[in-house]
């Protein structure tokens, strides 16, 4: 009697032989409401942080207007819960022109994002994340005292400080560029973000990072 192909298959293992069933965690379901885009234009979907060290510190919660109204002020270790765009606006407020003018700083960032989206045809929020990653120094220099002699030593920068320095240098680079150019401030900020996202040494933030790491390498 000829046997069919089904008779040639090996017997299926029983539940005891197969072992316990492994339940894999499922991704969370999508929210029942649409996520608000930044400034009503730029979506948060698809924005990725490629640096694993900065991933827990870059806060990108979907929000229309990043403004916490001082709720995180003066509280230790809550800076990581402040939106990345708002932290950039806070550093711009240290430049004299935007002192005490939070809404004006956010409006300038919105205009810079519009210019970036027009020139690069990419999500400006993703370019800002890339700029922060490329401008964050991994090493810095400190000075140690040995019997009255000050000796420079290279130290690893913590992820929180890397992010603080990167945002500060991006804002400072835009402020200094506006003093040397006749272009409006939002164009200077857009150029600084675009150049830093590409890792261009003409960017103030990337150039400062390379200088700090070069000095730290010589002080090892």
N, C-alpha and C positions, 0 to 999 in steps of 0.2 A: 504494500500500500504506500503510495507516494505521500510524503509529508509536505505540508505547505510551509511558506516562509514564517508563519506565526509559530509553528511548532519548533523552529530552530532558534527562537529567541530565548535567552537565559531567563529563568524565573525571576520575577521582581522580588526584591528583599522585603521582608516583613517590617512592621513598624519598630519592633525591638532591634532587628539587625540594622536598620537604617540609622538608629540613634535618635537623640532628641531633635526636635524641630527648632531651628534657629530663627527667631523673629528679628528681622532687621528693622532698625528705626526708620520710620517714614518721614519725609520732609513735611514741615508744617503746612497746613492748608493755606491758600491765599486769603488775605483779609477780605471781609465782605464788602469793603468800600475801596474805591480806587485810591492809590497813593498820590498825595499832592506833589506835583513837580516843583522844583525850586524856582521861585519867582514866577510860577505859572508857566514855565517854558521848558525847563531842563529836567528830564526824568532821572530818578535814582536807580532804576533798573539797569543792570549791566555795568555799573561802576564797581571796579575791583581794586583792591589794595594788594599789590604784588609783594611788598616787603612784609614778611611774617612778624618782624619785630615791631613794626608800627601798626599792625592790624588791630590790636586791642585799644590803641590810643586815638585812632582816627575815627571820630564820631560822625556818622553820615545818616542819622535818622531822617526819614522823609519828612520834610516840613516846607511850608510855603515861604515863610519869612523867618530866617534864623535869628531870633531875638528872645533871649531868656529874661530880659528886664532885670538883670542883676540878681537872679535867684541863686546862682552858683558863686556869687562874689564872697570872698573871705572864707570859704569852706575848703579845707584841705582835700586834695586828691579828687575833687569833683570837676576839675578842668577837663578830664577825659570824657565827660558827659556833655560837653559844650560842642556845638556843631563846628565843623572845620571852617565853614564860610564865616561864621560869627567870630571865631578866633582871629581870622584874617582882618575882619573889620575892626576888632579891638586893637590890633597892632597898628592899623592905619590911623586910629584916633590919637596915637602918640606923635603924629607928625606935624602938629601945630595947626594945619589947615582944617583938620577934622576933630580937633579937640572938643570933646563933649557933644559931638554931632554924630550920633550913631546912625540915624536914618540917612544922613548924607553919605556916610561911609558905605552903607549897604546899597544905596542907589548908585554909587560909583562902581562898586563891584558888579552890579547888574549890568551897567553899561559896558564894563570890561568883558563880561561874559558874552554879551551880544556881539562885540567886535571879534572875540575869539571864535565864536560859532560861525561868523561870516567868513573869516579868513581860513580857518582850519577845517570847517565842516565836520567837527567832532563835538562830543559833549564837553563843554568847558569844565564841568565838575570833574570828569575823568582826567582832564589835563591838569587841573589844580592838584589832584592826588598824585599824579606822576611828577609834578614839579616839586611837591613836598618831599617825595621819596628821593629824588635826585639831588635835592639841596640839603638833605639831612646828613651831617657829618657822623662818621662812625668812631672817630678818635679825636681826642682833644689833648691839650697840654696843661698840666698843673705843675706847681713848684713845691718842692719838699725842702725842709730845712735840715741840714746835717752839720751840726756844730757851728752854726752861724753862717753856713754857706748855702745859698739857694741854688738848687739843682732842678732843671726842668725834667719832667717825666711824662711819658705818654700814658694816657688812661683811656679806657673804653667809655664812650658816652652812653648813658642810659636811653632807652627808647623815648621816654617822656621828654628828656632834654633835647634829643635829636629833633623831635617834632617842634618844640618851642623855638629852637634856633632856626629851623628851616622857615617857619612862618614869619619869624621876626626879620630874617634876611630878605625874604620876598617883599615884604612891606617896605623895608628900608631901601631896597633897590629901586622900587617904584618911586618912592619919595625923592631920592637923590636924582633919579633920571628926570623927574619933572622939574627940578631946579636947573637942569642943564639943557632943557629942550623947550621949544615953544608948543609942543603937542599937549593936548589936554591930559589931565591926570589919568583918566580911565584908559587912554591909549598906552601910557607908560606902564600901567599895571598889567594890561593885556600883553604887552611885549615881554615883560618880565616873566609872566606865567608861561607864555609860549616857549621862550628860550630855555627856561628852567626845565620844562617838561621834556625838551629834546636833549638835555644835558649839555647845552652849549656853554662854553666857557665865557662868552660875552655876557651871560647873565650874571648879575651881581651875586645872587645867592649861590649859584654853582661855583663861581670863582672864589668866593669866600670859603666854601666848603673844601675846595681843592687846596687852598692855602693853609687852612687849619690842619688838614690831614698830612700835608707835606711837612709842616713843622713838627707834627706829632711823630711822623716816621723818623725824622732826624733825631728826636729825643728819646727813642726807644733804648 
